[in-house]
Amino acid sequence: MHSDETTYLACILVDPSLIFKASVTEGHFFVGVNRRIFRAMHKCADANVKIDYISIGDIDREIDPAYLVTMHDSVPSAANWRYYE
């Protein structure tokens, strides 16, 4: 589960404002589920909906909620998010 992709997405779950600061695009993701999560995060941001695992799961019901919760719990802080960008 722990890869730069999942850690980066977890940082956005911890601090959703990072979605607007990132230079990463959907095409940067190699793991399909992570690409879909990133896409769902942008859909949340575009609709002015809180970016959290519930909203992401509502947008894409094929994403395993347990994966999102585990991802969210894997980083205590988003302070080093640029490292994973």
KOLRO-606068 format. One record per atom (N, C-alpha, C): residue number from 1; residue in one letter; x negated, y, z. Coordinates in steps of 0.02 Angstrom, whole numbers. Example, Ala and Ser with C-alpha at 12.3 -4.5 7.8 and 13.67 -1.06 7.14 Angstrom:
! residues 2
<atom><resi>1</resi><resn>A</resn><east>-660</east><north>-284</north><up>390</up></atom>
<atom><resi>1</resi><resn>A</resn><east>-615</east><north>-225</north><up>390</up></atom>
<atom><resi>1</resi><resn>A</resn><east>-660</east><north>-165</north><up>390</up></atom>
<atom><resi>2</resi><resn>S</resn><east>-642</east><north>-112</north><up>354</up></atom>
<atom><resi>2</resi><resn>S</resn><east>-684</east><north>-53</north><up>357</up></atom>
<atom><resi>2</resi><resn>S</resn><east>-645</east><north>2</north><up>394</up></atom>
//
This chain:
! residues 85
<atom><resi>1</resi><resn>M</resn><east>-41</east><north>-60</north><up>0</up></atom>
<atom><resi>1</resi><resn>M</resn><east>0</east><north>0</north><up>0</up></atom>
<atom><resi>1</resi><resn>M</resn><east>-43</east><north>63</north><up>0</up></atom>
<atom><resi>2</resi><resn>H</resn><east>-99</east><north>62</north><up>36</up></atom>
<atom><resi>2</resi><resn>H</resn><east>-139</east><north>122</north><up>41</up></atom>
<atom><resi>2</resi><resn>H</resn><east>-182</east><north>133</north><up>-20</up></atom>
<atom><resi>3</resi><resn>S</resn><east>-164</east><north>180</north><up>-59</up></atom>
<atom><resi>3</resi><resn>S</resn><east>-203</east><north>201</north><up>-116</up></atom>
<atom><resi>3</resi><resn>S</resn><east>-200</east><north>277</north><up>-116</up></atom>
<atom><resi>4</resi><resn>D</resn><east>-240</east><north>307</north><up>-158</up></atom>
<atom><resi>4</resi><resn>D</resn><east>-238</east><north>380</north><up>-163</up></atom>
<atom><resi>4</resi><resn>D</resn><east>-168</east><north>403</north><up>-184</up></atom>
<atom><resi>5</resi><resn>E</resn><east>-136</east><north>365</north><up>-228</up></atom>
<atom><resi>5</resi><resn>E</resn><east>-69</east><north>384</north><up>-250</up></atom>
<atom><resi>5</resi><resn>E</resn><east>-19</east><north>384</north><up>-192</up></atom>
<atom><resi>6</resi><resn>T</resn><east>-18</east><north>330</north><up>-154</up></atom>
<atom><resi>6</resi><resn>T</resn><east>32</east><north>326</north><up>-99</up></atom>
<atom><resi>6</resi><resn>T</resn><east>15</east><north>377</north><up>-45</up></atom>
<atom><resi>7</resi><resn>T</resn><east>-48</east><north>388</north><up>-32</up></atom>
<atom><resi>7</resi><resn>T</resn><east>-66</east><north>437</north><up>19</up></atom>
<atom><resi>7</resi><resn>T</resn><east>-46</east><north>507</north><up>-3</up></atom>
<atom><resi>8</resi><resn>Y</resn><east>-57</east><north>522</north><up>-66</up></atom>
<atom><resi>8</resi><resn>Y</resn><east>-37</east><north>587</north><up>-94</up></atom>
<atom><resi>8</resi><resn>Y</resn><east>38</east><north>597</north><up>-88</up></atom>
<atom><resi>9</resi><resn>L</resn><east>77</east><north>547</north><up>-106</up></atom>
<atom><resi>9</resi><resn>L</resn><east>150</east><north>551</north><up>-100</up></atom>
<atom><resi>9</resi><resn>L</resn><east>171</east><north>557</north><up>-27</up></atom>
<atom><resi>10</resi><resn>A</resn><east>137</east><north>522</north><up>16</up></atom>
<atom><resi>10</resi><resn>A</resn><east>152</east><north>526</north><up>88</up></atom>
<atom><resi>10</resi><resn>A</resn><east>140</east><north>597</north><up>114</up></atom>
<atom><resi>11</resi><resn>C</resn><east>88</east><north>629</north><up>89</up></atom>
<atom><resi>11</resi><resn>C</resn><east>75</east><north>698</north><up>109</up></atom>
<atom><resi>11</resi><resn>C</resn><east>133</east><north>743</north><up>89</up></atom>
<atom><resi>12</resi><resn>I</resn><east>161</east><north>732</north><up>30</up></atom>
<atom><resi>12</resi><resn>I</resn><east>219</east><north>772</north><up>9</up></atom>
<atom><resi>12</resi><resn>I</resn><east>279</east><north>757</north><up>53</up></atom>
<atom><resi>13</resi><resn>L</resn><east>287</east><north>694</north><up>74</up></atom>
<atom><resi>13</resi><resn>L</resn><east>343</east><north>679</north><up>120</up></atom>
<atom><resi>13</resi><resn>L</resn><east>334</east><north>714</north><up>186</up></atom>
<atom><resi>14</resi><resn>V</resn><east>271</east><north>720</north><up>210</up></atom>
<atom><resi>14</resi><resn>V</resn><east>258</east><north>754</north><up>273</up></atom>
<atom><resi>14</resi><resn>V</resn><east>266</east><north>830</north><up>265</up></atom>
<atom><resi>15</resi><resn>D</resn><east>244</east><north>857</north><up>209</up></atom>
<atom><resi>15</resi><resn>D</resn><east>249</east><north>929</north><up>196</up></atom>
<atom><resi>15</resi><resn>D</resn><east>276</east><north>940</north><up>125</up></atom>
<atom><resi>16</resi><resn>P</resn><east>342</east><north>940</north><up>117</up></atom>
<atom><resi>16</resi><resn>P</resn><east>373</east><north>945</north><up>50</up></atom>
<atom><resi>16</resi><resn>P</resn><east>353</east><north>1007</north><up>10</up></atom>
<atom><resi>17</resi><resn>S</resn><east>329</east><north>1059</north><up>43</up></atom>
<atom><resi>17</resi><resn>S</resn><east>309</east><north>1119</north><up>5</up></atom>
<atom><resi>17</resi><resn>S</resn><east>250</east><north>1105</north><up>-41</up></atom>
<atom><resi>18</resi><resn>L</resn><east>214</east><north>1051</north><up>-29</up></atom>
<atom><resi>18</resi><resn>L</resn><east>157</east><north>1034</north><up>-71</up></atom>
<atom><resi>18</resi><resn>L</resn><east>177</east><north>1017</north><up>-142</up></atom>
<atom><resi>19</resi><resn>I</resn><east>239</east><north>999</north><up>-153</up></atom>
<atom><resi>19</resi><resn>I</resn><east>262</east><north>982</north><up>-220</up></atom>
<atom><resi>19</resi><resn>I</resn><east>254</east><north>1042</north><up>-267</up></atom>
<atom><resi>20</resi><resn>F</resn><east>256</east><north>1102</north><up>-240</up></atom>
<atom><resi>20</resi><resn>F</resn><east>249</east><north>1163</north><up>-280</up></atom>
<atom><resi>20</resi><resn>F</resn><east>177</east><north>1185</north><up>-288</up></atom>
<atom><resi>21</resi><resn>K</resn><east>132</east><north>1157</north><up>-248</up></atom>
<atom><resi>21</resi><resn>K</resn><east>61</east><north>1176</north><up>-250</up></atom>
<atom><resi>21</resi><resn>K</resn><east>19</east><north>1127</north><up>-291</up></atom>
<atom><resi>22</resi><resn>A</resn><east>46</east><north>1071</north><up>-307</up></atom>
<atom><resi>22</resi><resn>A</resn><east>8</east><north>1017</north><up>-338</up></atom>
<atom><resi>22</resi><resn>A</resn><east>-3</east><north>1028</north><up>-412</up></atom>
<atom><resi>23</resi><resn>S</resn><east>-60</east><north>1006</north><up>-435</up></atom>
<atom><resi>23</resi><resn>S</resn><east>-75</east><north>1007</north><up>-507</up></atom>
<atom><resi>23</resi><resn>S</resn><east>-64</east><north>938</north><up>-538</up></atom>
<atom><resi>24</resi><resn>V</resn><east>-46</east><north>890</north><up>-498</up></atom>
<atom><resi>24</resi><resn>V</resn><east>-34</east><north>822</north><up>-521</up></atom>
<atom><resi>24</resi><resn>V</resn><east>32</east><north>819</north><up>-559</up></atom>
<atom><resi>25</resi><resn>T</resn><east>33</east><north>778</north><up>-611</up></atom>
<atom><resi>25</resi><resn>T</resn><east>95</east><north>768</north><up>-649</up></atom>
<atom><resi>25</resi><resn>T</resn><east>114</east><north>695</north><up>-645</up></atom>
<atom><resi>26</resi><resn>E</resn><east>172</east><north>680</north><up>-669</up></atom>
<atom><resi>26</resi><resn>E</resn><east>197</east><north>612</north><up>-669</up></atom>
<atom><resi>26</resi><resn>E</resn><east>149</east><north>564</north><up>-706</up></atom>
<atom><resi>27</resi><resn>G</resn><east>117</east><north>589</north><up>-757</up></atom>
<atom><resi>27</resi><resn>G</resn><east>71</east><north>548</north><up>-796</up></atom>
<atom><resi>27</resi><resn>G</resn><east>8</east><north>528</north><up>-759</up></atom>
<atom><resi>28</resi><resn>H</resn><east>-6</east><north>559</north><up>-702</up></atom>
<atom><resi>28</resi><resn>H</resn><east>-65</east><north>541</north><up>-662</up></atom>
<atom><resi>28</resi><resn>H</resn><east>-56</east><north>476</north><up>-622</up></atom>
<atom><resi>29</resi><resn>F</resn><east>6</east><north>453</north><up>-617</up></atom>
<atom><resi>29</resi><resn>F</resn><east>20</east><north>394</north><up>-576</up></atom>
<atom><resi>29</resi><resn>F</resn><east>17</east><north>331</north><up>-618</up></atom>
<atom><resi>30</resi><resn>F</resn><east>-22</east><north>282</north><up>-594</up></atom>
<atom><resi>30</resi><resn>F</resn><east>-29</east><north>218</north><up>-628</up></atom>
<atom><resi>30</resi><resn>F</resn><east>21</east><north>167</north><up>-603</up></atom>
<atom><resi>31</resi><resn>V</resn><east>39</east><north>171</north><up>-539</up></atom>
<atom><resi>31</resi><resn>V</resn><east>86</east><north>124</north><up>-509</up></atom>
<atom><resi>31</resi><resn>V</resn><east>157</east><north>148</north><up>-524</up></atom>
<atom><resi>32</resi><resn>G</resn><east>196</east><north>106</north><up>-556</up></atom>
<atom><resi>32</resi><resn>G</resn><east>263</east><north>125</north><up>-579</up></atom>
<atom><resi>32</resi><resn>G</resn><east>308</east><north>153</north><up>-525</up></atom>
<atom><resi>33</resi><resn>V</resn><east>310</east><north>120</north><up>-467</up></atom>
<atom><resi>33</resi><resn>V</resn><east>355</east><north>144</north><up>-414</up></atom>
<atom><resi>33</resi><resn>V</resn><east>332</east><north>212</north><up>-388</up></atom>
<atom><resi>34</resi><resn>N</resn><east>267</east><north>224</north><up>-387</up></atom>
<atom><resi>34</resi><resn>N</resn><east>242</east><north>289</north><up>-365</up></atom>
<atom><resi>34</resi><resn>N</resn><east>261</east><north>344</north><up>-415</up></atom>
<atom><resi>35</resi><resn>R</resn><east>259</east><north>327</north><up>-479</up></atom>
<atom><resi>35</resi><resn>R</resn><east>280</east><north>374</north><up>-531</up></atom>
<atom><resi>35</resi><resn>R</resn><east>353</east><north>391</north><up>-522</up></atom>
<atom><resi>36</resi><resn>R</resn><east>394</east><north>341</north><up>-507</up></atom>
<atom><resi>36</resi><resn>R</resn><east>465</east><north>352</north><up>-497</up></atom>
<atom><resi>36</resi><resn>R</resn><east>478</east><north>394</north><up>-434</up></atom>
<atom><resi>37</resi><resn>I</resn><east>440</east><north>382</north><up>-382</up></atom>
<atom><resi>37</resi><resn>I</resn><east>448</east><north>421</north><up>-321</up></atom>
<atom><resi>37</resi><resn>I</resn><east>430</east><north>494</north><up>-334</up></atom>
<atom><resi>38</resi><resn>F</resn><east>375</east><north>506</north><up>-370</up></atom>
<atom><resi>38</resi><resn>F</resn><east>355</east><north>574</north><up>-387</up></atom>
<atom><resi>38</resi><resn>F</resn><east>409</east><north>608</north><up>-428</up></atom>
<atom><resi>39</resi><resn>R</resn><east>437</east><north>572</north><up>-476</up></atom>
<atom><resi>39</resi><resn>R</resn><east>491</east><north>599</north><up>-518</up></atom>
<atom><resi>39</resi><resn>R</resn><east>552</east><north>618</north><up>-474</up></atom>
<atom><resi>40</resi><resn>A</resn><east>569</east><north>574</north><up>-428</up></atom>
<atom><resi>40</resi><resn>A</resn><east>626</east><north>587</north><up>-383</up></atom>
<atom><resi>40</resi><resn>A</resn><east>612</east><north>646</north><up>-338</up></atom>
<atom><resi>41</resi><resn>M</resn><east>550</east><north>653</north><up>-316</up></atom>
<atom><resi>41</resi><resn>M</resn><east>532</east><north>712</north><up>-274</up></atom>
<atom><resi>41</resi><resn>M</resn><east>543</east><north>776</north><up>-313</up></atom>
<atom><resi>42</resi><resn>H</resn><east>523</east><north>776</north><up>-377</up></atom>
<atom><resi>42</resi><resn>H</resn><east>533</east><north>836</north><up>-418</up></atom>
<atom><resi>42</resi><resn>H</resn><east>608</east><north>849</north><up>-430</up></atom>
<atom><resi>43</resi><resn>K</resn><east>646</east><north>797</north><up>-438</up></atom>
<atom><resi>43</resi><resn>K</resn><east>718</east><north>807</north><up>-446</up></atom>
<atom><resi>43</resi><resn>K</resn><east>748</east><north>838</north><up>-383</up></atom>
<atom><resi>44</resi><resn>C</resn><east>725</east><north>816</north><up>-325</up></atom>
<atom><resi>44</resi><resn>C</resn><east>747</east><north>846</north><up>-261</up></atom>
<atom><resi>44</resi><resn>C</resn><east>729</east><north>920</north><up>-260</up></atom>
<atom><resi>45</resi><resn>A</resn><east>666</east><north>935</north><up>-276</up></atom>
<atom><resi>45</resi><resn>A</resn><east>643</east><north>1004</north><up>-274</up></atom>
<atom><resi>45</resi><resn>A</resn><east>682</east><north>1047</north><up>-324</up></atom>
<atom><resi>46</resi><resn>D</resn><east>694</east><north>1022</north><up>-384</up></atom>
<atom><resi>46</resi><resn>D</resn><east>731</east><north>1059</north><up>-434</up></atom>
<atom><resi>46</resi><resn>D</resn><east>803</east><north>1073</north><up>-413</up></atom>
<atom><resi>47</resi><resn>A</resn><east>832</east><north>1027</north><up>-374</up></atom>
<atom><resi>47</resi><resn>A</resn><east>901</east><north>1034</north><up>-351</up></atom>
<atom><resi>47</resi><resn>A</resn><east>905</east><north>1068</north><up>-283</up></atom>
<atom><resi>48</resi><resn>N</resn><east>847</east><north>1090</north><up>-258</up></atom>
<atom><resi>48</resi><resn>N</resn><east>843</east><north>1122</north><up>-192</up></atom>
<atom><resi>48</resi><resn>N</resn><east>870</east><north>1076</north><up>-137</up></atom>
<atom><resi>49</resi><resn>V</resn><east>853</east><north>1012</north><up>-143</up></atom>
<atom><resi>49</resi><resn>V</resn><east>871</east><north>961</north><up>-94</up></atom>
<atom><resi>49</resi><resn>V</resn><east>809</east><north>942</north><up>-54</up></atom>
<atom><resi>50</resi><resn>K</resn><east>817</east><north>931</north><up>10</up></atom>
<atom><resi>50</resi><resn>K</resn><east>760</east><north>913</north><up>52</up></atom>
<atom><resi>50</resi><resn>K</resn><east>726</east><north>851</north><up>24</up></atom>
<atom><resi>51</resi><resn>I</resn><east>660</east><north>853</north><up>20</up></atom>
<atom><resi>51</resi><resn>I</resn><east>622</east><north>795</north><up>-4</up></atom>
<atom><resi>51</resi><resn>I</resn><east>608</east><north>750</north><up>56</up></atom>
<atom><resi>52</resi><resn>D</resn><east>645</east><north>696</north><up>59</up></atom>
<atom><resi>52</resi><resn>D</resn><east>634</east><north>647</north><up>111</up></atom>
<atom><resi>52</resi><resn>D</resn><east>652</east><north>578</north><up>83</up></atom>
<atom><resi>53</resi><resn>Y</resn><east>639</east><north>526</north><up>121</up></atom>
<atom><resi>53</resi><resn>Y</resn><east>650</east><north>459</north><up>94</up></atom>
<atom><resi>53</resi><resn>Y</resn><east>723</east><north>444</north><up>81</up></atom>
<atom><resi>54</resi><resn>I</resn><east>768</east><north>477</north><up>117</up></atom>
<atom><resi>54</resi><resn>I</resn><east>840</east><north>466</north><up>105</up></atom>
<atom><resi>54</resi><resn>I</resn><east>860</east><north>497</north><up>38</up></atom>
<atom><resi>55</resi><resn>S</resn><east>840</east><north>559</north><up>26</up></atom>
<atom><resi>55</resi><resn>S</resn><east>856</east><north>592</north><up>-38</up></atom>
<atom><resi>55</resi><resn>S</resn><east>825</east><north>557</north><up>-97</up></atom>
<atom><resi>56</resi><resn>I</resn><east>763</east><north>535</north><up>-89</up></atom>
<atom><resi>56</resi><resn>I</resn><east>728</east><north>499</north><up>-143</up></atom>
<atom><resi>56</resi><resn>I</resn><east>766</east><north>434</north><up>-158</up></atom>
<atom><resi>57</resi><resn>G</resn><east>786</east><north>399</north><up>-105</up></atom>
<atom><resi>57</resi><resn>G</resn><east>824</east><north>337</north><up>-114</up></atom>
<atom><resi>57</resi><resn>G</resn><east>892</east><north>349</north><up>-146</up></atom>
<atom><resi>58</resi><resn>D</resn><east>922</east><north>406</north><up>-132</up></atom>
<atom><resi>58</resi><resn>D</resn><east>986</east><north>422</north><up>-164</up></atom>
<atom><resi>58</resi><resn>D</resn><east>978</east><north>435</north><up>-238</up></atom>
<atom><resi>59</resi><resn>I</resn><east>922</east><north>465</north><up>-257</up></atom>
<atom><resi>59</resi><resn>I</resn><east>909</east><north>481</north><up>-328</up></atom>
<atom><resi>59</resi><resn>I</resn><east>891</east><north>418</north><up>-367</up></atom>
<atom><resi>60</resi><resn>D</resn><east>849</east><north>376</north><up>-337</up></atom>
<atom><resi>60</resi><resn>D</resn><east>827</east><north>315</north><up>-371</up></atom>
<atom><resi>60</resi><resn>D</resn><east>839</east><north>256</north><up>-324</up></atom>
<atom><resi>61</resi><resn>R</resn><east>894</east><north>223</north><up>-332</up></atom>
<atom><resi>61</resi><resn>R</resn><east>914</east><north>169</north><up>-287</up></atom>
<atom><resi>61</resi><resn>R</resn><east>872</east><north>106</north><up>-294</up></atom>
<atom><resi>62</resi><resn>E</resn><east>831</east><north>102</north><up>-346</up></atom>
<atom><resi>62</resi><resn>E</resn><east>788</east><north>44</north><up>-355</up></atom>
<atom><resi>62</resi><resn>E</resn><east>724</east><north>47</north><up>-314</up></atom>
<atom><resi>63</resi><resn>I</resn><east>710</east><north>105</north><up>-285</up></atom>
<atom><resi>63</resi><resn>I</resn><east>651</east><north>112</north><up>-242</up></atom>
<atom><resi>63</resi><resn>I</resn><east>668</east><north>82</north><up>-174</up></atom>
<atom><resi>64</resi><resn>D</resn><east>626</east><north>38</north><up>-150</up></atom>
<atom><resi>64</resi><resn>D</resn><east>636</east><north>4</north><up>-86</up></atom>
<atom><resi>64</resi><resn>D</resn><east>629</east><north>55</north><up>-29</up></atom>
<atom><resi>65</resi><resn>P</resn><east>682</east><north>65</north><up>11</up></atom>
<atom><resi>65</resi><resn>P</resn><east>678</east><north>113</north><up>66</up></atom>
<atom><resi>65</resi><resn>P</resn><east>622</east><north>97</north><up>116</up></atom>
<atom><resi>66</resi><resn>A</resn><east>608</east><north>33</north><up>125</up></atom>
<atom><resi>66</resi><resn>A</resn><east>554</east><north>13</north><up>171</up></atom>
<atom><resi>66</resi><resn>A</resn><east>487</east><north>38</north><up>145</up></atom>
<atom><resi>67</resi><resn>Y</resn><east>478</east><north>38</north><up>80</up></atom>
<atom><resi>67</resi><resn>Y</resn><east>416</east><north>63</north><up>50</up></atom>
<atom><resi>67</resi><resn>Y</resn><east>408</east><north>137</north><up>66</up></atom>
<atom><resi>68</resi><resn>L</resn><east>463</east><north>175</north><up>60</up></atom>
<atom><resi>68</resi><resn>L</resn><east>460</east><north>247</north><up>74</up></atom>
<atom><resi>68</resi><resn>L</resn><east>446</east><north>261</north><up>147</up></atom>
<atom><resi>69</resi><resn>V</resn><east>478</east><north>224</north><up>191</up></atom>
<atom><resi>69</resi><resn>V</resn><east>468</east><north>234</north><up>263</up></atom>
<atom><resi>69</resi><resn>V</resn><east>396</east><north>218</north><up>282</up></atom>
<atom><resi>70</resi><resn>T</resn><east>371</east><north>162</north><up>256</up></atom>
<atom><resi>70</resi><resn>T</resn><east>301</east><north>142</north><up>270</up></atom>
<atom><resi>70</resi><resn>T</resn><east>253</east><north>194</north><up>243</up></atom>
<atom><resi>71</resi><resn>M</resn><east>268</east><north>220</north><up>184</up></atom>
<atom><resi>71</resi><resn>M</resn><east>226</east><north>272</north><up>154</up></atom>
<atom><resi>71</resi><resn>M</resn><east>225</east><north>334</north><up>198</up></atom>
<atom><resi>72</resi><resn>H</resn><east>284</east><north>355</north><up>219</up></atom>
<atom><resi>72</resi><resn>H</resn><east>290</east><north>414</north><up>261</up></atom>
<atom><resi>72</resi><resn>H</resn><east>252</east><north>407</north><up>327</up></atom>
<atom><resi>73</resi><resn>D</resn><east>255</east><north>348</north><up>355</up></atom>
<atom><resi>73</resi><resn>D</resn><east>223</east><north>336</north><up>420</up></atom>
<atom><resi>73</resi><resn>D</resn><east>147</east><north>325</north><up>414</up></atom>
<atom><resi>74</resi><resn>S</resn><east>121</east><north>320</north><up>352</up></atom>
<atom><resi>74</resi><resn>S</resn><east>51</east><north>304</north><up>343</up></atom>
<atom><resi>74</resi><resn>S</resn><east>4</east><north>364</north><up>352</up></atom>
<atom><resi>75</resi><resn>V</resn><east>32</east><north>424</north><up>351</up></atom>
<atom><resi>75</resi><resn>V</resn><east>-11</east><north>484</north><up>360</up></atom>
<atom><resi>75</resi><resn>V</resn><east>18</east><north>527</north><up>416</up></atom>
<atom><resi>76</resi><resn>P</resn><east>-23</east><north>544</north><up>465</up></atom>
<atom><resi>76</resi><resn>P</resn><east>2</east><north>585</north><up>520</up></atom>
<atom><resi>76</resi><resn>P</resn><east>5</east><north>659</north><up>502</up></atom>
<atom><resi>77</resi><resn>S</resn><east>-33</east><north>679</north><up>450</up></atom>
<atom><resi>77</resi><resn>S</resn><east>-38</east><north>749</north><up>432</up></atom>
<atom><resi>77</resi><resn>S</resn><east>-49</east><north>755</north><up>357</up></atom>
<atom><resi>78</resi><resn>A</resn><east>-30</east><north>811</north><up>329</up></atom>
<atom><resi>78</resi><resn>A</resn><east>-42</east><north>824</north><up>258</up></atom>
<atom><resi>78</resi><resn>A</resn><east>-101</east><north>871</north><up>248</up></atom>
<atom><resi>79</resi><resn>A</resn><east>-140</east><north>881</north><up>300</up></atom>
<atom><resi>79</resi><resn>A</resn><east>-195</east><north>929</north><up>299</up></atom>
<atom><resi>79</resi><resn>A</resn><east>-246</east><north>916</north><up>244</up></atom>
<atom><resi>80</resi><resn>N</resn><east>-259</east><north>853</north><up>227</up></atom>
<atom><resi>80</resi><resn>N</resn><east>-310</east><north>836</north><up>178</up></atom>
<atom><resi>80</resi><resn>N</resn><east>-281</east><north>818</north><up>110</up></atom>
<atom><resi>81</resi><resn>W</resn><east>-223</east><north>843</north><up>93</up></atom>
<atom><resi>81</resi><resn>W</resn><east>-188</east><north>822</north><up>33</up></atom>
<atom><resi>81</resi><resn>W</resn><east>-228</east><north>835</north><up>-31</up></atom>
<atom><resi>82</resi><resn>R</resn><east>-267</east><north>888</north><up>-32</up></atom>
<atom><resi>82</resi><resn>R</resn><east>-306</east><north>904</north><up>-93</up></atom>
<atom><resi>82</resi><resn>R</resn><east>-356</east><north>849</north><up>-110</up></atom>
<atom><resi>83</resi><resn>Y</resn><east>-380</east><north>814</north><up>-59</up></atom>
<atom><resi>83</resi><resn>Y</resn><east>-427</east><north>759</north><up>-71</up></atom>
<atom><resi>83</resi><resn>Y</resn><east>-397</east><north>705</north><up>-115</up></atom>
<atom><resi>84</resi><resn>Y</resn><east>-332</east><north>695</north><up>-110</up></atom>
<atom><resi>84</resi><resn>Y</resn><east>-298</east><north>641</north><up>-147</up></atom>
<atom><resi>84</resi><resn>Y</resn><east>-270</east><north>664</north><up>-214</up></atom>
<atom><resi>85</resi><resn>E</resn><east>-274</east><north>729</north><up>-227</up></atom>
<atom><resi>85</resi><resn>E</resn><east>-247</east><north>757</north><up>-289</up></atom>
<atom><resi>85</resi><resn>E</resn><east>-289</east><north>738</north><up>-348</up></atom>
//
